[in-house]
Amino acid sequence: GSPPGDEDWRALGDPGVDTLLGAGATEIGLQDPRGSDRTLPTSVVIPTSTSLPADRPPVEGKPVRRRRRWPWVVAAVVLVAALLAGGAYAVVESKLLVPSHPIPSLVGKTLPEARSAVRADRFIVHTAGSVPSITVPAGSIVTQRPASHSGGRVTDAKQGAVIDVVVSSGPPFVPIPDVSSFATCGDAVQALAEIHLVGICPSSSAQYSSTVPAGGVLGTSPTGSARYGSTVAIVTSKGHAPVAVPAVGGPGSTYATASAALGAAGLVPTKHQAYSSTVPSGQVISTVPSPASGPVPFGSAVQVDVSLGPQPVTIPDLILASVASASSALRALGLQVGGPYGPPGASRVLSTEPPAGASVPPGTTVDIYAA
């Protein structure tokens, strides 16, 4: 058959829609499938209210269920509170309400001075380390981060920001070279100046040395290393230390034995002979200087006195002297008197034996001849 007409569509409509869905329903017309602009009699009704129609009583024995709205209210309150808390946290974290201040220059200041300079703006000075410096004194700030200027402009930071600083540990240490090969202190001073050290040659630093001549360089004080620009004492040699004069006399001593002992001590012996009434001839009498005088410079000359025995006596001229006076004169010289020889009653000396002018040992007998 033919498609239904308008009247047929109307006959198919449901006159009870409003009754079923309530007065608050919305009707949406359907288009004619044949392409015309006419609205079909049958409509789709969308309810706009969940309440039952006023003219439809509830089913007996079943209570009417009403939708609860408080969970949605609580959820909305929680959501709003979370958004507020998140916003507050974001504000705190971003420090939107914290004022900013220009960062001062702290370079060259000591830590107490730096902390005093930032106290008003409540910056925090943090020591990040230390470095040696030949221009910034020890304990003063060498660098800071952030800097007070960047790109020619003043640097700002939030109140309470941390400023990292690096502090000077003073001049760096410089290795001290070996200067013991230099012949003079002046040469060592010049070598130290080339590495920015100040060399001095105080006499108080000089030391004795058995190998380096006087005036030569032994080393430095301190050794190893010293701070850039600091003073280094150069240790010079005073030569060999003084030596004691050994005792070389006594029974059995000779110049040969004395010379060997003095040479072994670093001294130079010289021979000197002298008469001695107590020391046998050829034996060492003493030295000059003596051992009791104390140490002498290394290489000093030491005089060795060797005995010639008792000093000889020269017989005086006693001719025509009385026998009595001649005898007295000879005994005074340590000589023995023999005689007098001659006729009885002779009282004048005619001669002596040994004769006048002769040199004899003390104790020699001298005979007197009288007339």
Secondary structure, 3 states (H helix, E strand, C coil): CCCCCHHHHHHHCCCCHHHHHCCCCEEEEEECCCCCCCEEEEEEEECCCCCCCCCCCCCCCCCCCCCCCHHHHHHHHHHHHHHHHHHHHHHHHHCCCCCEEECCCCCCCEHHHHHHHHCCCCCEEEEEEEECCCCCCCCEEEEEECCCEECCEECEEECCCEEEEEEECCCCEEECCCCCCCCCHHHHHHHHHCCCCEEECCHHHCECCCCCCCCCEEEEECCCEEECCCEEEEEEECCCCCECCCCCCCCCCCHHHHHHHHHHCCCEEEEEEECCCCCCCCCEEEEECCHHHCCECCCCEEEEEEECCCCCEECCCCCCCEHHHHHHHHHHCCCEEEEEECCCCCCEEEEEECCCCCEECCCCEEEEEEC
